[in-house]
Amino acid sequence: MDVLLANPRGFCAGVDRAIAIVEEALRRFGAPIYVRHEVVHNRFVVDDLKAKGAIFVDDLAAIPRGSTVIFSAHGVSRAVRADAEARGLRVFDATCPLVTKVHVEVAKMRGQGREIVMIGHAGHPEVEGTMGQSDAGIHLVESVADVARLALSPSVPLAYVTQTTLSVDDAAGIVAALKARYPAIVGPKKDDICYATQNRQDAVKLMAREVDVVIVVGSPNSSNSNRLREVAANRGTPAHMVDRADELDPAWIAGRRRVGVTAGASAPDVLVQEVLARLRAMGAVSVRELEGAPEHVVFPLPRGLSGAAEADAAASD
């Protein structure tokens, strides 16, 4: 059995930045540091940060007044920001800059008097944060069927935005349905689906043609990890998602000659290495990384943390 590794895979710039913000806040201010929602959707990462002194909460009411809180990479609504200010919390924002871009688009489109259609998954924190950038006039669709159920007049000025971690193909189908029903609808100047989501899905599409089964490393609540599994399955290649290597079922790879491995944008490489070790124990004789799109994106830490981190880096040089 041979193993092919998708490229790129694993951490993206937004996830790197979010984790670094929590770690730098802990280093600079000491524990506890509060984090609203899981900073990224990966159980291993969250457990590691908990062990270092981070406390994860879903409600700001659970945070003592005057404490330090970090908003997760998925972003928050305007109401959450106002609540944090009212409670006297020191805030560091780990919202991915590409999610912030969508928030800015919503504000701009609403300022133009447009109703907005949000393409995304109900209940996902990124969707809640984005829809929370406006008090009204924003409508969620999850599928082409939802587009047909929209109770919006064609005469109403419309715009659309999307969750950054959607399936590129699924989102394109929904956008096409929106344009067919509302020909005057406008979208963002640049696609909202982020570069990392696009690159990882493209890598899986290429890999799925060469393997008998795909293993995606990612936590169950990770949207982009679930989309990677779907991308492979939609191309007729059996695909399974595992949080850790011990979830790998030998029946999935029994008799398979080529196994593909990838990881969601919130899954650290250490978990990929664990899966590769387990595959070797199950009979894998080689591991080969495929060629893929290079990624050089780096997002700086927010003001109040970046100076400390950069000073340390300079001292170590």
Buried (B, 14 or more C-beta within 10 A) or exposed (E): BBBBBBBBBBBBBBBBBBBBBBBBBBBBBEEBBBBBBBBBBBBBBBEBBEEEBBBBEEEBEEBEEEBBBBBBBBBBBBEBBEBBEEBEBBBBBBBBBBBBBBBEBBEEBBEEEBBBBBBBBEEBBBBBBBBBBBEEEBBBBBEBEBBEEBEBEEEEBBBBBBBBBBBBEBBBEBBEBBBEBBEEBBBBEEBBBBBBBBBBBBBBBBBBEEBBBBBBBBBEBBBBBBBBBBBBBBBEBBBBBBBBBEEBEEEBBEEBEBBBBBBBBBBBEEBBEBBBEBBBEBEBEEBEEBEBEEBEBEBEBBEBBBEBBEEEEEEEE
